């Protein structure tokens, strides 16, 4: 098992696959935010920026700015579900900036979009854990090879983080199994 101080191999193609996966996860809950704030394009822009990187675009400051804008959009959301949808979009844009460091924190960057999307779906369904379980199963089934390969170079997901942290740990364990 790698230690926190170890560097890991992390290729640009892997980063692109991870960003595309994160964007796929965030896109699933985009409507939860857009129903509340239909004129607010921050989440859509962040997801599209992540897709642009995944398809071969450059990793620019604009990508990072879109991620921060989506993060800030969570404060403007009227519901907790929409706020988690915004956090999922923020994580999607941020996935392109994963660090090649064997840190458990990096697991959150890989799986954060999936976990926040699952939480958004759960909240939108009145807290039904079956909904989040289905969302996490979808995320597990749709994870590309780069996600599992890079997770294998990292320590397990860290403790804490509330319900979203629980989802990250669950998905991390499922993908490593």
Secondary structure as UniProt FT lines:
FT   TURN            4..5
FT   HELIX           12..27
FT   TURN            28..29
FT   HELIX           30..34
FT   TURN            35..36
FT   TURN            38..39
FT   HELIX           42..54
FT   TURN            55..56
FT   HELIX           61..76
FT   HELIX           80..94
FT   HELIX           95..97
FT   HELIX           104..124
FT   TURN            125..126
FT   HELIX           129..142
FT   HELIX           145..151
FT   TURN            152..153
FT   HELIX           162..176
//
